[in-house]
Amino acid sequence: MADVLVLPEILDLKAAAPLKAELVARRGQDLVLDASGVQRLGGLCLQVLLSAARTWAADGVNLRLGSVSQPLGEQWAAFGAPDLINEGAQA
């Protein structure tokens, strides 16, 4: 069973280092990111999430977004980021 990491409401510059630390601590494990409460996504946290997706893929383990808030979905699309968020359901 995959571990679940609940993402904070605000994924901004201040959240980037703690987010990275949480992800590094779970490296090598199947992981579901619960993004149902995310209201704001900043560029640095987007980069952390995209890097994690590549790292998990290279390690051969699953990383996916579970529930995704509407604001996160809209902001992700506005950045023009790869289609990682369609793995989960909109909250």
Phi and psi in radians as a Rosetta constraint file:
Dihedral C 1 N 2 CA 2 C 2 CIRCULARHARMONIC -1.323 0.35
Dihedral N 2 CA 2 C 2 N 3 CIRCULARHARMONIC 2.521 0.35
Dihedral C 2 N 3 CA 3 C 3 CIRCULARHARMONIC -1.276 0.35
Dihedral N 3 CA 3 C 3 N 4 CIRCULARHARMONIC 2.653 0.35
Dihedral C 3 N 4 CA 4 C 4 CIRCULARHARMONIC -2.050 0.35
Dihedral N 4 CA 4 C 4 N 5 CIRCULARHARMONIC 2.261 0.35
Dihedral C 4 N 5 CA 5 C 5 CIRCULARHARMONIC -1.989 0.35
Dihedral N 5 CA 5 C 5 N 6 CIRCULARHARMONIC 2.047 0.35
Dihedral C 5 N 6 CA 6 C 6 CIRCULARHARMONIC -1.463 0.35
Dihedral N 6 CA 6 C 6 N 7 CIRCULARHARMONIC 2.105 0.35
Dihedral C 6 N 7 CA 7 C 7 CIRCULARHARMONIC -1.388 0.35
Dihedral N 7 CA 7 C 7 N 8 CIRCULARHARMONIC 2.562 0.35
Dihedral C 7 N 8 CA 8 C 8 CIRCULARHARMONIC -1.216 0.35
Dihedral N 8 CA 8 C 8 N 9 CIRCULARHARMONIC 2.849 0.35
Dihedral C 8 N 9 CA 9 C 9 CIRCULARHARMONIC -1.082 0.35
Dihedral N 9 CA 9 C 9 N 10 CIRCULARHARMONIC -0.683 0.35
Dihedral C 9 N 10 CA 10 C 10 CIRCULARHARMONIC -2.008 0.35
Dihedral N 10 CA 10 C 10 N 11 CIRCULARHARMONIC 2.021 0.35
Dihedral C 10 N 11 CA 11 C 11 CIRCULARHARMONIC -1.840 0.35
Dihedral N 11 CA 11 C 11 N 12 CIRCULARHARMONIC 1.383 0.35
Dihedral C 11 N 12 CA 12 C 12 CIRCULARHARMONIC -2.011 0.35
Dihedral N 12 CA 12 C 12 N 13 CIRCULARHARMONIC -2.889 0.35
Dihedral C 12 N 13 CA 13 C 13 CIRCULARHARMONIC -0.972 0.35
Dihedral N 13 CA 13 C 13 N 14 CIRCULARHARMONIC -0.746 0.35
Dihedral C 13 N 14 CA 14 C 14 CIRCULARHARMONIC -1.143 0.35
Dihedral N 14 CA 14 C 14 N 15 CIRCULARHARMONIC -0.483 0.35
Dihedral C 14 N 15 CA 15 C 15 CIRCULARHARMONIC -1.497 0.35
Dihedral N 15 CA 15 C 15 N 16 CIRCULARHARMONIC -0.242 0.35
Dihedral C 15 N 16 CA 16 C 16 CIRCULARHARMONIC -1.095 0.35
Dihedral N 16 CA 16 C 16 N 17 CIRCULARHARMONIC -0.867 0.35
Dihedral C 16 N 17 CA 17 C 17 CIRCULARHARMONIC -1.151 0.35
Dihedral N 17 CA 17 C 17 N 18 CIRCULARHARMONIC -0.798 0.35
Dihedral C 17 N 18 CA 18 C 18 CIRCULARHARMONIC -1.093 0.35
Dihedral N 18 CA 18 C 18 N 19 CIRCULARHARMONIC -0.646 0.35
Dihedral C 18 N 19 CA 19 C 19 CIRCULARHARMONIC -1.087 0.35
Dihedral N 19 CA 19 C 19 N 20 CIRCULARHARMONIC -0.797 0.35
Dihedral C 19 N 20 CA 20 C 20 CIRCULARHARMONIC -1.043 0.35
Dihedral N 20 CA 20 C 20 N 21 CIRCULARHARMONIC -0.773 0.35
Dihedral C 20 N 21 CA 21 C 21 CIRCULARHARMONIC -1.080 0.35
Dihedral N 21 CA 21 C 21 N 22 CIRCULARHARMONIC -0.733 0.35
Dihedral C 21 N 22 CA 22 C 22 CIRCULARHARMONIC -1.084 0.35
Dihedral N 22 CA 22 C 22 N 23 CIRCULARHARMONIC -0.727 0.35
Dihedral C 22 N 23 CA 23 C 23 CIRCULARHARMONIC -1.206 0.35
Dihedral N 23 CA 23 C 23 N 24 CIRCULARHARMONIC -0.766 0.35
Dihedral C 23 N 24 CA 24 C 24 CIRCULARHARMONIC -1.051 0.35
Dihedral N 24 CA 24 C 24 N 25 CIRCULARHARMONIC -0.683 0.35
Dihedral C 24 N 25 CA 25 C 25 CIRCULARHARMONIC -1.129 0.35
Dihedral N 25 CA 25 C 25 N 26 CIRCULARHARMONIC -0.402 0.35
Dihedral C 25 N 26 CA 26 C 26 CIRCULARHARMONIC -1.843 0.35
Dihedral N 26 CA 26 C 26 N 27 CIRCULARHARMONIC 0.114 0.35
Dihedral C 26 N 27 CA 27 C 27 CIRCULARHARMONIC -0.999 0.35
Dihedral N 27 CA 27 C 27 N 28 CIRCULARHARMONIC 2.431 0.35
Dihedral C 27 N 28 CA 28 C 28 CIRCULARHARMONIC 1.580 0.35
Dihedral N 28 CA 28 C 28 N 29 CIRCULARHARMONIC -0.081 0.35
Dihedral C 28 N 29 CA 29 C 29 CIRCULARHARMONIC -1.931 0.35
Dihedral N 29 CA 29 C 29 N 30 CIRCULARHARMONIC 2.558 0.35
Dihedral C 29 N 30 CA 30 C 30 CIRCULARHARMONIC -1.068 0.35
Dihedral N 30 CA 30 C 30 N 31 CIRCULARHARMONIC 2.383 0.35
Dihedral C 30 N 31 CA 31 C 31 CIRCULARHARMONIC -2.480 0.35
Dihedral N 31 CA 31 C 31 N 32 CIRCULARHARMONIC 2.358 0.35
Dihedral C 31 N 32 CA 32 C 32 CIRCULARHARMONIC -1.958 0.35
Dihedral N 32 CA 32 C 32 N 33 CIRCULARHARMONIC 2.264 0.35
Dihedral C 32 N 33 CA 33 C 33 CIRCULARHARMONIC -1.701 0.35
Dihedral N 33 CA 33 C 33 N 34 CIRCULARHARMONIC 2.052 0.35
Dihedral C 33 N 34 CA 34 C 34 CIRCULARHARMONIC -1.545 0.35
Dihedral N 34 CA 34 C 34 N 35 CIRCULARHARMONIC 1.844 0.35
Dihedral C 34 N 35 CA 35 C 35 CIRCULARHARMONIC -1.886 0.35
Dihedral N 35 CA 35 C 35 N 36 CIRCULARHARMONIC 0.386 0.35
Dihedral C 35 N 36 CA 36 C 36 CIRCULARHARMONIC -1.170 0.35
Dihedral N 36 CA 36 C 36 N 37 CIRCULARHARMONIC -0.405 0.35
Dihedral C 36 N 37 CA 37 C 37 CIRCULARHARMONIC -1.800 0.35
Dihedral N 37 CA 37 C 37 N 38 CIRCULARHARMONIC 0.053 0.35
Dihedral C 37 N 38 CA 38 C 38 CIRCULARHARMONIC -1.259 0.35
Dihedral N 38 CA 38 C 38 N 39 CIRCULARHARMONIC 2.208 0.35
Dihedral C 38 N 39 CA 39 C 39 CIRCULARHARMONIC -1.909 0.35
Dihedral N 39 CA 39 C 39 N 40 CIRCULARHARMONIC -0.369 0.35
Dihedral C 39 N 40 CA 40 C 40 CIRCULARHARMONIC -2.553 0.35
Dihedral N 40 CA 40 C 40 N 41 CIRCULARHARMONIC 2.352 0.35
Dihedral C 40 N 41 CA 41 C 41 CIRCULARHARMONIC -2.125 0.35
Dihedral N 41 CA 41 C 41 N 42 CIRCULARHARMONIC 2.111 0.35
Dihedral C 41 N 42 CA 42 C 42 CIRCULARHARMONIC -1.691 0.35
Dihedral N 42 CA 42 C 42 N 43 CIRCULARHARMONIC 2.866 0.35
Dihedral C 42 N 43 CA 43 C 43 CIRCULARHARMONIC -1.080 0.35
Dihedral N 43 CA 43 C 43 N 44 CIRCULARHARMONIC -0.668 0.35
Dihedral C 43 N 44 CA 44 C 44 CIRCULARHARMONIC -1.195 0.35
Dihedral N 44 CA 44 C 44 N 45 CIRCULARHARMONIC -0.719 0.35
Dihedral C 44 N 45 CA 45 C 45 CIRCULARHARMONIC -1.194 0.35
Dihedral N 45 CA 45 C 45 N 46 CIRCULARHARMONIC -0.596 0.35
Dihedral C 45 N 46 CA 46 C 46 CIRCULARHARMONIC -1.024 0.35
Dihedral N 46 CA 46 C 46 N 47 CIRCULARHARMONIC -0.779 0.35
Dihedral C 46 N 47 CA 47 C 47 CIRCULARHARMONIC -1.099 0.35
Dihedral N 47 CA 47 C 47 N 48 CIRCULARHARMONIC -0.692 0.35
Dihedral C 47 N 48 CA 48 C 48 CIRCULARHARMONIC -1.080 0.35
Dihedral N 48 CA 48 C 48 N 49 CIRCULARHARMONIC -0.776 0.35
Dihedral C 48 N 49 CA 49 C 49 CIRCULARHARMONIC -1.159 0.35
Dihedral N 49 CA 49 C 49 N 50 CIRCULARHARMONIC -0.722 0.35
Dihedral C 49 N 50 CA 50 C 50 CIRCULARHARMONIC -1.158 0.35
Dihedral N 50 CA 50 C 50 N 51 CIRCULARHARMONIC -0.684 0.35
Dihedral C 50 N 51 CA 51 C 51 CIRCULARHARMONIC -1.113 0.35
Dihedral N 51 CA 51 C 51 N 52 CIRCULARHARMONIC -0.732 0.35
Dihedral C 51 N 52 CA 52 C 52 CIRCULARHARMONIC -1.068 0.35
Dihedral N 52 CA 52 C 52 N 53 CIRCULARHARMONIC -0.726 0.35
Dihedral C 52 N 53 CA 53 C 53 CIRCULARHARMONIC -1.054 0.35
Dihedral N 53 CA 53 C 53 N 54 CIRCULARHARMONIC -0.743 0.35
Dihedral C 53 N 54 CA 54 C 54 CIRCULARHARMONIC -1.186 0.35
Dihedral N 54 CA 54 C 54 N 55 CIRCULARHARMONIC -0.690 0.35
Dihedral C 54 N 55 CA 55 C 55 CIRCULARHARMONIC -1.123 0.35
Dihedral N 55 CA 55 C 55 N 56 CIRCULARHARMONIC -0.822 0.35
Dihedral C 55 N 56 CA 56 C 56 CIRCULARHARMONIC -1.087 0.35
Dihedral N 56 CA 56 C 56 N 57 CIRCULARHARMONIC -0.718 0.35
Dihedral C 56 N 57 CA 57 C 57 CIRCULARHARMONIC -1.094 0.35
Dihedral N 57 CA 57 C 57 N 58 CIRCULARHARMONIC -0.751 0.35
Dihedral C 57 N 58 CA 58 C 58 CIRCULARHARMONIC -1.131 0.35
Dihedral N 58 CA 58 C 58 N 59 CIRCULARHARMONIC -0.568 0.35
Dihedral C 58 N 59 CA 59 C 59 CIRCULARHARMONIC -1.418 0.35
Dihedral N 59 CA 59 C 59 N 60 CIRCULARHARMONIC -0.171 0.35
Dihedral C 59 N 60 CA 60 C 60 CIRCULARHARMONIC 1.310 0.35
Dihedral N 60 CA 60 C 60 N 61 CIRCULARHARMONIC 0.453 0.35
Dihedral C 60 N 61 CA 61 C 61 CIRCULARHARMONIC -2.084 0.35
Dihedral N 61 CA 61 C 61 N 62 CIRCULARHARMONIC 2.840 0.35
Dihedral C 61 N 62 CA 62 C 62 CIRCULARHARMONIC -1.563 0.35
Dihedral N 62 CA 62 C 62 N 63 CIRCULARHARMONIC 2.321 0.35
Dihedral C 62 N 63 CA 63 C 63 CIRCULARHARMONIC -2.322 0.35
Dihedral N 63 CA 63 C 63 N 64 CIRCULARHARMONIC 2.167 0.35
Dihedral C 63 N 64 CA 64 C 64 CIRCULARHARMONIC -2.559 0.35
Dihedral N 64 CA 64 C 64 N 65 CIRCULARHARMONIC 2.769 0.35
Dihedral C 64 N 65 CA 65 C 65 CIRCULARHARMONIC -1.545 0.35
Dihedral N 65 CA 65 C 65 N 66 CIRCULARHARMONIC 2.308 0.35
Dihedral C 65 N 66 CA 66 C 66 CIRCULARHARMONIC -1.468 0.35
Dihedral N 66 CA 66 C 66 N 67 CIRCULARHARMONIC -2.059 0.35
Dihedral C 66 N 67 CA 67 C 67 CIRCULARHARMONIC -1.215 0.35
Dihedral N 67 CA 67 C 67 N 68 CIRCULARHARMONIC 2.419 0.35
Dihedral C 67 N 68 CA 68 C 68 CIRCULARHARMONIC -2.183 0.35
Dihedral N 68 CA 68 C 68 N 69 CIRCULARHARMONIC 2.241 0.35
Dihedral C 68 N 69 CA 69 C 69 CIRCULARHARMONIC -1.230 0.35
Dihedral N 69 CA 69 C 69 N 70 CIRCULARHARMONIC 2.715 0.35
Dihedral C 69 N 70 CA 70 C 70 CIRCULARHARMONIC -1.060 0.35
Dihedral N 70 CA 70 C 70 N 71 CIRCULARHARMONIC -0.779 0.35
Dihedral C 70 N 71 CA 71 C 71 CIRCULARHARMONIC -1.029 0.35
Dihedral N 71 CA 71 C 71 N 72 CIRCULARHARMONIC -0.711 0.35
Dihedral C 71 N 72 CA 72 C 72 CIRCULARHARMONIC -1.110 0.35
Dihedral N 72 CA 72 C 72 N 73 CIRCULARHARMONIC -0.787 0.35
Dihedral C 72 N 73 CA 73 C 73 CIRCULARHARMONIC -1.013 0.35
Dihedral N 73 CA 73 C 73 N 74 CIRCULARHARMONIC -0.751 0.35
Dihedral C 73 N 74 CA 74 C 74 CIRCULARHARMONIC -1.174 0.35
Dihedral N 74 CA 74 C 74 N 75 CIRCULARHARMONIC -0.755 0.35
Dihedral C 74 N 75 CA 75 C 75 CIRCULARHARMONIC -1.211 0.35
Dihedral N 75 CA 75 C 75 N 76 CIRCULARHARMONIC -0.666 0.35
Dihedral C 75 N 76 CA 76 C 76 CIRCULARHARMONIC -1.024 0.35
Dihedral N 76 CA 76 C 76 N 77 CIRCULARHARMONIC -0.829 0.35
Dihedral C 76 N 77 CA 77 C 77 CIRCULARHARMONIC -1.122 0.35
Dihedral N 77 CA 77 C 77 N 78 CIRCULARHARMONIC -0.671 0.35
Dihedral C 77 N 78 CA 78 C 78 CIRCULARHARMONIC -1.102 0.35
Dihedral N 78 CA 78 C 78 N 79 CIRCULARHARMONIC -0.571 0.35
Dihedral C 78 N 79 CA 79 C 79 CIRCULARHARMONIC -1.261 0.35
Dihedral N 79 CA 79 C 79 N 80 CIRCULARHARMONIC -0.319 0.35
Dihedral C 79 N 80 CA 80 C 80 CIRCULARHARMONIC 1.276 0.35
Dihedral N 80 CA 80 C 80 N 81 CIRCULARHARMONIC 0.464 0.35
Dihedral C 80 N 81 CA 81 C 81 CIRCULARHARMONIC -1.280 0.35
Dihedral N 81 CA 81 C 81 N 82 CIRCULARHARMONIC 2.755 0.35
Dihedral C 81 N 82 CA 82 C 82 CIRCULARHARMONIC -0.967 0.35
Dihedral N 82 CA 82 C 82 N 83 CIRCULARHARMONIC 2.784 0.35
Dihedral C 82 N 83 CA 83 C 83 CIRCULARHARMONIC -1.374 0.35
Dihedral N 83 CA 83 C 83 N 84 CIRCULARHARMONIC 0.802 0.35
Dihedral C 83 N 84 CA 84 C 84 CIRCULARHARMONIC -1.177 0.35
Dihedral N 84 CA 84 C 84 N 85 CIRCULARHARMONIC -0.593 0.35
Dihedral C 84 N 85 CA 85 C 85 CIRCULARHARMONIC -1.261 0.35
Dihedral N 85 CA 85 C 85 N 86 CIRCULARHARMONIC -0.311 0.35
Dihedral C 85 N 86 CA 86 C 86 CIRCULARHARMONIC -1.286 0.35
Dihedral N 86 CA 86 C 86 N 87 CIRCULARHARMONIC 0.010 0.35
Dihedral C 86 N 87 CA 87 C 87 CIRCULARHARMONIC -1.220 0.35
Dihedral N 87 CA 87 C 87 N 88 CIRCULARHARMONIC -0.505 0.35
Dihedral C 87 N 88 CA 88 C 88 CIRCULARHARMONIC -1.936 0.35
Dihedral N 88 CA 88 C 88 N 89 CIRCULARHARMONIC 3.140 0.35
Dihedral C 88 N 89 CA 89 C 89 CIRCULARHARMONIC -1.671 0.35
Dihedral N 89 CA 89 C 89 N 90 CIRCULARHARMONIC 2.546 0.35
Dihedral C 89 N 90 CA 90 C 90 CIRCULARHARMONIC -1.199 0.35
Dihedral N 90 CA 90 C 90 N 91 CIRCULARHARMONIC 2.375 0.35
